[in-house]
Amino acid sequence: MGDGARGTGRPAAPAGSGGAGPRHPAGDGGADAGDGTVVRDALGVGVAVGLSGFAFGVTSAGSGLSLLQTCVLSLLVFTGASQFALVGALAAGGNPLTAAAGAFFLGIRNAFYGLRLSQLLRLPRALRPLAAHWVIDETAVVALAQRDRRAARLGFAVTGASLYALWNLTTLIGALGAASLGDPNDWGLDAAGPAVFLALLAPMLRSPLERVVAGLGVVLVLACVPALPAGVPVLVAALAAPIVLAVHRRRAATRPAGQPEPTTATDATEPSGTAEGENR
């Protein structure tokens, strides 16, 4: 949904909205209530995932990196999967160049998030280099889940700011207290990020086709984990989407003329209309 959906919370529908009106609750204060929900959800993600910086700080210090190196990684790289992949490879005795290459390979996915977010957020040119540093799994999911551009910008900014601040703070604390904290897995911090991501993803699986893609992705990850290095199974799981879409299109091409098409992702947007489809 574009800028035309930025309502002020008044009952009247803004011009060019097709009469549908704003999608937040009607009446004065509706926009504020909607913003409050976005901020609450974004802060929840930022705090929950930001706390897992403890685990990175402890792991990084245990792999032999200094306090400065650990903190610089979080400040400049700021993508958990790549950071954990790097320090994990170093801890296992891997070559630093190989470890860095693996971390870079994992971080490429953020470029694809950026392509989608650039269309959704349409930030001023001066802000784009700064915003690019915050393009990660969590900010992308929160932004893409919003009802319009204004809410997406708010969700992206609050998630990015809270997560960046807390991730770096807990990285510092974890690295300083690595000796006394022990194994980060004992604290369950390694599960915080995936749990939050799944909680955000589940409501977005509205159609059978999307659920099949997610299910196949899970199967691919479980099949690859025993055989492939850490982080690679997630990339393999990305193949689930083109595989399912290819099968779906082949079935559609061979369907007899006049036979109704089964429910697809497009059907799943009803009755909410085209606004939901555009945001996805």
N, C-alpha and C positions, 0 to 999 in steps of 0.2 A: 504494500500500500504506500502511496506517495505522500507528499506534503499536504495534499488536500484533506487528509484524514486527521489533521491536527486540530481536534476540537477544543473548545474552551470549557466544556462541561455544561453549556446552555442547552435547553431542550431543542432549539431550532437546529436543523441540519445545515452545515456550511454549504456554500455554493459549489456546484460541481460534484457533490457527493452522491448524486443519483437519488436523493431523498432518503437514503438509508440512515443518515445521521451518524454521530460519533458512536463508536463501539464501546466506550466506557459508560458507566451508569449515568442516566439522565439526571439533570438538576445541577445546581451550583455545587461546586466542589467535586464533581465527578472526575475531572482531569487530575485533581490533586490526589484523589483516592487511587486512581489508576497509577499515578507516579509513585505513590507510597508502596503499592504492591510490587512494582518493578524494582524499586530501591531495596525493599525487604528481600526479595528473591535474589537479587544481585549480591547483596551483602552476605546472604546465607552461603552462596557459592564461594565468594571471596574468602570468607572466614574458614569455611570447612576445608577448602583445598589449600588455602594459605598455611594452615597449621601443619600440613605435610612437609613444609620446608624444614621442620625439625629433622625429619627422616633424611632429607637430602644433606643437611649440614653434618649430621652424624656419619652418614655413609661416605661423604666426601672426605671428611677428616680421617676416617678409617682407611680410606684408599691411599692415603699419603699426601693429599693436597694440603697446602698450608691454609691458614685462616684467610689470608688475602686472596689466594687463588679461588677458594670456595665462594667467598662473597662476590668476587668479580664475575664468576660464572653465573650466579643468580641475577646480578645486576644487568649484565650484558646479553646473556643468552635467554633467560627467562622463558624456558619451555621445559617443563619437568621431565618429560619422556627422554628428551635429548640429554639433559643433565644427568639423569640417572644412568642412561646408557653409557655415557662417557666415563663417569666415575666407576661404574660397575666393570667396564672393560679394563680400566686401569687397575682396579683392585684385583682382578683375575690375572694380572701380569701381562696384559695386552700392550701392543705397541701404541704409543700416544697418537701417531698419525692415523692408524687404523681405528682407534677409539674415536677420534675426532670425525673421521669420515662417516662412521656409523651414526654418530650423533647428528651430523649434518643431514644424512639421508632421512632420519626420522623427522627432522624439522621441516622437510620439504612440504609436508602436508599443510603447514600454516600458509604457504603461498596460495593454495587452493581456497582456503578459508578467506584469504584476502581478496581474491577475485569476486567472491560472492558478497562479502561485506562492503566492498567499495561501491557496489551497485545499490546496496541497501542503505548504507549510512550517508553516502555522498558528502563527506566532510570537506571543509575548505582545504584548499591545496596546502596552506601553511601547516595544517594540523596532521596531514597524512603521514609524514615520516615519524612523528611521535606516536600516532595511533598504530602504525604498523608494528611497533615493538610490543603492543599488547594483543596482537592477533594470535590467539592460542585456542585450544579446545573450549575452555570454559567461557571466554568472552564471545566466541562464535556461537555457541549453543544458546547462551542467554539472549544475545542480540537477535538471532534468527527466530526465537520463540515469541517475540513481541508482536503486537497488533499493528504497529505502524512505525514510520521512520523515527518520529520523535521518541517513542518508547524504546526503540532499538538503540538509538544513540545514548539514551540515559542508561539502559541496561549495560551497554558496552563500557561506558565510562565508569560506572560505579563498580562493576565487576573487575575491570582492569586496574583501577586505582587501589581498591581494597586488597585484591589478590597480590598485586605487585608489592605493596607496602608490607603486608603480612608475610608473604613468601620470603622476602629479603630479611625481615626482622627475625623470623624463626630460623632461617638459614644461619644467621650469625649466632643465635643462641644455641642451636644444635651443634655448630662447629666448636663453640667455646666449651660446651658441656658434654662433648662426645665421650669422654672417658667415664663420666658418671651416669650417663643415660643408658649405656649398654646397647643392646640390639634394638633398633627402631621398630622391628616387626613385633616386638613384645608389646608395644604401645598401640599397635593397630593403625598407625599413621599412614602406612602404605596403602591402606584400603580406602582412605577418605576420598581421594580424587576419583577413582572408578565408581564409588558408590554415589557420589553427587552427580557424576556424568550420566549414570544409568537412570537416576531419578528424574533428570531433565529430559532424557531421550524417550523414556517409555510413553509419556503422554503424546508425543509427536508421531507415534506409529499408529496412524488412524485407519489405514486400509490394509486389506489382506496382503497386497503386493509388498507394502513396506514391512509388514511383519515377517514375510518370507525372506526378504533381504536381510533383516536383522537376525533371523534364526540361522540362515546359512552362514552369516558372518561369525556367529558364535561357534558353529560347528567347525569352520575353518580354523579359528583360533585354537580351539581345543585339540584339533588334529595336529597343528603345527608346533604347539608349545614344547612337546618333548623333543622335537628334532631340530628346531631352528633357534638362533640366538635371540636373546631378549629384545623385544620391540619389533622384530620382523613379522611375527604372526599377526600383529595388528595391521600391518601393511598388506599382508596376504588377504586378510578379511575384507579389504576394500574391493577385492575381485567379486564379492558376492553381488554387488549392484549390477555390473554389466552382465554377469551370468544370468541372473534372474530376468533382467530386461530382455536379453536375447531370447530366452525361452518363451517369455511372454509374447514377444513380437512374432516369433515363429508360430506359436499357437493361434495368434490373432490372424496371421496370414493364411493359415490352413482352415480357418473356421468357415463353415458353409455360409453362403450369402443369405442374409436375412436373419441369421441367428444372433440374438442379443449378446453384446459383449459383457463379460463378467465385471464385477466391481473392480475399479482401478483406483490409483491415487487421486485421479481427478474427481471420481465420484465421492471420495471420502471427504471432500471439502464441503459438500452439501450438508445441512442447509445454510451454512455460514456464508456461502457465496464466494465470489471471486477474490475477495479481499484476503481470505486465508490463503488461497492458492498463490497469490502474488508474494505474500510474506515468506512462503516456503521456497 
